[in-house]
Amino acid sequence: MPLSEVIVGSIQPVLIALLGGSGLLLLIAVVNVANLLLVRSEGRKREIAVRSGLGASPARLAMQFVTEGVLLVAASALLAIGAAHWAAILLKRLIPRSMLDGMPFLAGLGLHTRELEFLGVVSLLAAILFTATPTLRLSLSGSRVESGRGYSGAAWRRLGAHMVILELATASVLLIGAGLLGKSLYRVLQVDLGLRPDHVAVQAVGGIGPAYSKNEQMIALNRELLRRISTIPGIQSVASSSMFPISGGNTVWLRFLDRPNTGDHNEVQQRQVTEKYFSTLGARLLKGRYFTESDDPTKPLVVVVDKLFIDRYYPGKDPLGQQFYFQSSQTGPFTIVGVVETIKEGALDKVSWPTMYAPFNQNPSSFFNLIARTSQDEHALIPVMAVAVHEYDRGLMTGQSTTLSDQINDSPAAYLRRSSASLAGGFAGLALILGVIGLYGVVAYSVSQRTREIGVRIALGAQMGTVYRMILTEAAWLVGIGVALGLIVSVGAAALIRGLLFGTNSWDVETFGLVTIVLTVSALFASFFPARRAASVNPVDALRSE
């Protein structure tokens, strides 16, 4: 596979979600500002006409808009540089240290020449748009003064409405993306682990040097540390494992005695655990027995396997007493003495390998993990466990110290979806606010330009309900078209983040329906206030002001 994929493959989906979300949010922001400039240009037609009448040339008038657009963009760019600097620091701090150590390419995260060049290009395009928008609008008007506040340029109303539709459609895409990622995160954290992860503390230990060079010495070390940890107040049960719980790796190939050896790669995960490993984690025994202290090197080799192992290699058979060897080293035979419910030994969002568990006393490991179930806050007992290890031998290595709950919540599968959902959720929230503000601006300006019309309607007997319906219907059309376009685009956009989805379809009906309701209600709620102002117009005052 490409080296770049090996290096950045784990974080690439997050970067794509971040880039896509920020791009869509930038689009909404630019459209909103352009919309506001159009509104402002409507109110400046008299001013521009007066300036033109006093001798100002079209180039001089255009230069005024250029100056205003450049100042607006320059101020935004300066604020963006400061905000981006602190955002980069914040994003870097949000990445767990265990993951950051494996992503050295993020060590220099921050603003550099390439980012500033990108900012310059975006600022230039925005300045051109912000300059051209009012210039073209006023040139279309021919610089003539429109009489009466009741007139609203049809061209502006159409363009402003189209911009609002674009904003609402983009907000729909971001909201649906955030909803799908949030639902995927929930599904990842709800994966059946086959154990109880609460109140479990884990401390990695390593014994090196001549004092721990023999299996007997490692077995004695493991027993003594388990005894010491078990005496700590608040520890209910303690065990050890050669691998960290909920982690993958360390697989072997097997050759089964009850069938011909065809050279198949019967690959399974292997763990060396002590007798209380399953009870400490809260795993359920389905058949047979757990290990005992007597399962030592003097006894036949035994294993406990999980249900996934049985389903794959012994479907419909009694697994107890079945035997197999390691394919490569011919080590064995191993005899199955127990079956436990499948423990999620691997990535939360991947299909696990079948797993076999061997007694630690029969095959000890120089590095192992002390696993303790506690009756109180497990975080408070982690440093106590490390102290107990070093009190026995200060030369012992202590590695990763964490809780099983933190290990699950900070796992790559959960982190990728949590960070993506958080980023997309933040973008979606801002997009929703900007979209609703944009709709409010268009409806409010339309109402202000139709004051005389509304006053005449009320004077002729129109009821408040009729005025409400007239304004809200106009808003509802914009919302309906924008949301409908957003839903269509979202189906394709969701396919682009399919790699981040887990247990969730890219066309998840619940998410699409919920986003439709939230966006529609929010937009119509924003439109209610201009509608209420329109319904409360006094026809006498409206006609007198005209």
NORFEN-V78579 format. One record per backbone hydrogen bond with DSSP energy under -1.0 kcal/mol. CO is the residue of the C=O (numbers start at 1). NH is the residue of the N-H. E is the energy in kcal/mol with one decimal. If there is no record, write none. Layout:
# NORFEN-V78579
co=CO nh=NH e=E
co=CO nh=NH e=E
This chain:
# NORFEN-V78579
co=2 nh=6 e=-1.5
co=3 nh=7 e=-2.3
co=4 nh=8 e=-2.7
co=5 nh=9 e=-1.5
co=8 nh=12 e=-1.6
co=11 nh=15 e=-2.1
co=12 nh=16 e=-2.4
co=13 nh=17 e=-2.4
co=14 nh=18 e=-2.7
co=15 nh=19 e=-2.7
co=16 nh=20 e=-2.9
co=17 nh=21 e=-2.7
co=18 nh=22 e=-2.5
co=19 nh=23 e=-2.2
co=20 nh=24 e=-2.3
co=21 nh=25 e=-2.4
co=22 nh=26 e=-2.5
co=23 nh=27 e=-2.1
co=24 nh=28 e=-2.2
co=25 nh=29 e=-2.6
co=26 nh=30 e=-2.7
co=27 nh=31 e=-2.4
co=28 nh=32 e=-2.6
co=29 nh=33 e=-2.5
co=30 nh=34 e=-2.6
co=31 nh=35 e=-2.4
co=32 nh=36 e=-2.4
co=33 nh=37 e=-2.5
co=34 nh=38 e=-1.8
co=35 nh=39 e=-2.2
co=36 nh=40 e=-2.5
co=37 nh=41 e=-2.4
co=38 nh=42 e=-1.6
co=39 nh=43 e=-1.2
co=44 nh=48 e=-2.9
co=45 nh=49 e=-2.3
co=46 nh=50 e=-2.4
co=47 nh=51 e=-2.5
co=48 nh=52 e=-2.7
co=49 nh=53 e=-2.5
co=50 nh=54 e=-1.7
co=51 nh=56 e=-2.3
co=52 nh=55 e=-1.4
co=57 nh=61 e=-2.2
co=58 nh=62 e=-2.6
co=59 nh=63 e=-2.4
co=60 nh=64 e=-1.3
co=61 nh=65 e=-1.4
co=62 nh=66 e=-2.3
co=63 nh=67 e=-2.6
co=64 nh=68 e=-2.1
co=65 nh=69 e=-2.7
co=66 nh=70 e=-2.7
co=67 nh=71 e=-2.3
co=68 nh=72 e=-2.1
co=69 nh=73 e=-2.4
co=70 nh=74 e=-2.9
co=71 nh=75 e=-2.3
co=72 nh=76 e=-1.8
co=73 nh=77 e=-2.7
co=74 nh=78 e=-2.2
co=75 nh=79 e=-1.9
co=76 nh=80 e=-2.4
co=77 nh=81 e=-2.1
co=78 nh=82 e=-1.6
co=79 nh=83 e=-2.5
co=80 nh=84 e=-3.0
co=81 nh=85 e=-1.9
co=82 nh=86 e=-1.9
co=83 nh=87 e=-2.4
co=84 nh=88 e=-2.3
co=85 nh=89 e=-1.6
co=86 nh=90 e=-2.4
co=87 nh=91 e=-2.9
co=88 nh=92 e=-2.0
co=89 nh=93 e=-1.8
co=90 nh=94 e=-1.5
co=96 nh=100 e=-2.7
co=97 nh=101 e=-2.3
co=100 nh=103 e=-1.6
co=103 nh=106 e=-2.1
co=104 nh=107 e=-1.8
co=106 nh=109 e=-1.7
co=112 nh=116 e=-2.3
co=113 nh=117 e=-2.3
co=114 nh=118 e=-2.1
co=115 nh=119 e=-2.4
co=116 nh=120 e=-2.2
co=117 nh=121 e=-2.2
co=118 nh=122 e=-2.5
co=119 nh=123 e=-2.6
co=120 nh=124 e=-2.3
co=121 nh=125 e=-2.3
co=122 nh=126 e=-2.4
co=123 nh=127 e=-2.6
co=124 nh=128 e=-2.2
co=125 nh=129 e=-2.2
co=126 nh=130 e=-3.0
co=127 nh=131 e=-1.7
co=128 nh=132 e=-2.7
co=129 nh=133 e=-2.4
co=131 nh=135 e=-1.3
co=132 nh=136 e=-3.0
co=133 nh=137 e=-1.8
co=134 nh=138 e=-2.5
co=135 nh=139 e=-2.1
co=136 nh=140 e=-2.1
co=137 nh=141 e=-1.1
co=138 nh=143 e=-1.5
co=141 nh=144 e=-1.1
co=153 nh=157 e=-2.4
co=154 nh=158 e=-2.2
co=155 nh=159 e=-2.4
co=156 nh=160 e=-3.6
co=157 nh=161 e=-2.2
co=158 nh=162 e=-2.3
co=159 nh=163 e=-2.2
co=160 nh=164 e=-2.0
co=161 nh=165 e=-2.4
co=162 nh=166 e=-2.2
co=163 nh=167 e=-2.4
co=164 nh=168 e=-2.8
co=165 nh=169 e=-2.4
co=166 nh=170 e=-2.3
co=167 nh=171 e=-2.7
co=168 nh=172 e=-2.1
co=169 nh=173 e=-1.8
co=170 nh=174 e=-2.2
co=171 nh=175 e=-2.7
co=172 nh=176 e=-2.6
co=173 nh=177 e=-2.4
co=174 nh=178 e=-2.6
co=175 nh=179 e=-2.5
co=176 nh=180 e=-2.7
co=177 nh=181 e=-2.3
co=178 nh=182 e=-2.6
co=179 nh=183 e=-2.3
co=180 nh=184 e=-2.0
co=181 nh=185 e=-2.3
co=182 nh=186 e=-2.1
co=183 nh=187 e=-2.3
co=184 nh=188 e=-2.5
co=185 nh=189 e=-2.3
co=188 nh=191 e=-1.4
co=193 nh=344 e=-2.3
co=199 nh=374 e=-2.5
co=200 nh=404 e=-2.5
co=201 nh=372 e=-2.9
co=202 nh=402 e=-2.0
co=203 nh=370 e=-3.3
co=204 nh=399 e=-1.7
co=205 nh=368 e=-2.5
co=206 nh=397 e=-2.7
co=209 nh=212 e=-1.6
co=210 nh=213 e=-1.2
co=214 nh=218 e=-1.9
co=215 nh=219 e=-2.6
co=216 nh=220 e=-2.1
co=217 nh=221 e=-2.4
co=218 nh=222 e=-2.6
co=219 nh=223 e=-2.3
co=220 nh=224 e=-2.3
co=221 nh=225 e=-2.5
co=222 nh=226 e=-2.3
co=223 nh=227 e=-2.1
co=224 nh=228 e=-2.5
co=225 nh=229 e=-2.8
co=226 nh=230 e=-2.0
co=229 nh=232 e=-1.5
co=232 nh=235 e=-2.0
co=234 nh=375 e=-2.4
co=237 nh=373 e=-2.8
co=239 nh=371 e=-3.3
co=240 nh=274 e=-1.9
co=241 nh=369 e=-2.9
co=250 nh=270 e=-2.3
co=252 nh=268 e=-2.5
co=253 nh=327 e=-3.2
co=255 nh=325 e=-2.9
co=264 nh=266 e=-1.5
co=265 nh=267 e=-1.7
co=266 nh=254 e=-1.8
co=268 nh=252 e=-2.8
co=269 nh=356 e=-2.9
co=271 nh=358 e=-3.3
co=272 nh=242 e=-2.0
co=273 nh=360 e=-2.6
co=274 nh=277 e=-1.8
co=276 nh=280 e=-2.4
co=277 nh=281 e=-1.9
co=278 nh=282 e=-1.1
co=278 nh=283 e=-2.6
co=281 nh=196 e=-2.8
co=284 nh=341 e=-2.8
co=287 nh=339 e=-2.9
co=292 nh=295 e=-1.8
co=294 nh=296 e=-2.1
co=296 nh=299 e=-2.0
co=301 nh=335 e=-1.9
co=303 nh=337 e=-2.7
co=304 nh=357 e=-3.3
co=305 nh=340 e=-2.1
co=306 nh=310 e=-1.6
co=307 nh=311 e=-2.8
co=308 nh=312 e=-1.6
co=309 nh=313 e=-2.6
co=310 nh=314 e=-2.2
co=314 nh=317 e=-1.7
co=319 nh=322 e=-2.2
co=322 nh=336 e=-2.4
co=323 nh=257 e=-1.9
co=324 nh=334 e=-2.9
co=325 nh=255 e=-2.4
co=326 nh=330 e=-1.2
co=331 nh=326 e=-2.2
co=334 nh=324 e=-1.4
co=335 nh=303 e=-2.2
co=336 nh=321 e=-2.8
co=337 nh=289 e=-2.1
co=338 nh=305 e=-2.2
co=339 nh=286 e=-2.8
co=339 nh=287 e=-1.8
co=340 nh=307 e=-1.4
co=343 nh=345 e=-1.7
co=344 nh=346 e=-1.0
co=347 nh=350 e=-1.4
co=354 nh=269 e=-3.3
co=355 nh=306 e=-1.8
co=356 nh=271 e=-1.8
co=357 nh=304 e=-2.6
co=358 nh=273 e=-2.6
co=359 nh=362 e=-1.2
co=359 nh=363 e=-1.1
co=366 nh=207 e=-2.6
co=368 nh=205 e=-3.2
co=369 nh=241 e=-1.6
co=370 nh=203 e=-2.3
co=371 nh=239 e=-2.4
co=372 nh=201 e=-2.7
co=373 nh=236 e=-3.2
co=373 nh=237 e=-1.4
co=381 nh=385 e=-2.2
co=382 nh=386 e=-1.9
co=383 nh=387 e=-2.1
co=384 nh=388 e=-2.1
co=385 nh=389 e=-1.8
co=386 nh=390 e=-2.1
co=387 nh=391 e=-2.1
co=388 nh=392 e=-1.1
co=389 nh=393 e=-1.8
co=393 nh=396 e=-1.7
co=397 nh=206 e=-2.3
co=400 nh=204 e=-2.2
co=402 nh=202 e=-3.1
co=403 nh=407 e=-2.4
co=404 nh=408 e=-1.9
co=405 nh=409 e=-2.7
co=406 nh=410 e=-2.6
co=408 nh=411 e=-1.0
co=411 nh=415 e=-3.4
co=412 nh=416 e=-2.6
co=413 nh=417 e=-1.2
co=414 nh=418 e=-2.9
co=415 nh=419 e=-3.1
co=416 nh=420 e=-2.0
co=417 nh=421 e=-2.8
co=418 nh=422 e=-2.6
co=419 nh=423 e=-2.7
co=420 nh=424 e=-2.9
co=421 nh=425 e=-2.7
co=422 nh=426 e=-2.5
co=423 nh=427 e=-2.6
co=424 nh=428 e=-2.9
co=425 nh=429 e=-2.6
co=426 nh=430 e=-2.1
co=427 nh=431 e=-2.8
co=428 nh=432 e=-2.7
co=429 nh=433 e=-2.2
co=430 nh=434 e=-2.9
co=431 nh=435 e=-2.8
co=432 nh=436 e=-2.5
co=433 nh=437 e=-2.6
co=434 nh=438 e=-2.7
co=435 nh=439 e=-2.3
co=436 nh=440 e=-2.7
co=437 nh=441 e=-2.7
co=438 nh=442 e=-2.2
co=439 nh=443 e=-2.7
co=440 nh=444 e=-3.0
co=441 nh=445 e=-2.5
co=442 nh=446 e=-2.2
co=443 nh=447 e=-2.5
co=444 nh=448 e=-2.4
co=445 nh=449 e=-2.0
co=450 nh=454 e=-3.0
co=451 nh=455 e=-2.7
co=452 nh=456 e=-2.5
co=453 nh=457 e=-2.3
co=454 nh=458 e=-2.6
co=455 nh=459 e=-2.6
co=456 nh=460 e=-1.8
co=457 nh=462 e=-2.5
co=458 nh=461 e=-1.7
co=463 nh=467 e=-1.8
co=464 nh=468 e=-2.8
co=465 nh=469 e=-2.5
co=466 nh=470 e=-2.2
co=467 nh=471 e=-2.2
co=468 nh=472 e=-2.9
co=469 nh=473 e=-2.4
co=470 nh=474 e=-1.4
co=471 nh=475 e=-2.0
co=472 nh=476 e=-3.0
co=473 nh=477 e=-2.1
co=474 nh=478 e=-1.4
co=475 nh=479 e=-2.7
co=476 nh=480 e=-3.1
co=477 nh=481 e=-2.5
co=478 nh=482 e=-2.5
co=479 nh=483 e=-3.0
co=480 nh=484 e=-2.3
co=481 nh=485 e=-2.5
co=482 nh=486 e=-2.2
co=483 nh=487 e=-2.5
co=484 nh=488 e=-1.9
co=485 nh=489 e=-2.5
co=486 nh=490 e=-2.3
co=487 nh=491 e=-1.2
co=489 nh=493 e=-2.5
co=490 nh=494 e=-3.1
co=491 nh=495 e=-1.0
co=495 nh=498 e=-1.0
co=497 nh=500 e=-1.9
co=505 nh=508 e=-1.5
co=508 nh=512 e=-2.2
co=509 nh=513 e=-2.8
co=510 nh=514 e=-2.6
co=511 nh=515 e=-2.5
co=512 nh=516 e=-2.1
co=513 nh=517 e=-2.1
co=514 nh=518 e=-2.7
co=515 nh=519 e=-2.8
co=516 nh=520 e=-2.2
co=517 nh=521 e=-2.7
co=518 nh=522 e=-2.4
co=519 nh=523 e=-2.4
co=520 nh=524 e=-2.6
co=521 nh=525 e=-2.2
co=522 nh=526 e=-2.0
co=523 nh=527 e=-1.6
co=524 nh=528 e=-1.0
co=527 nh=531 e=-1.7
co=528 nh=532 e=-2.6
co=529 nh=533 e=-2.1
co=530 nh=534 e=-2.3
co=531 nh=535 e=-2.4
co=532 nh=536 e=-1.2
co=534 nh=537 e=-1.4
co=538 nh=542 e=-2.7
co=539 nh=543 e=-2.4
co=540 nh=544 e=-2.4
co=541 nh=545 e=-2.5
co=542 nh=546 e=-1.0
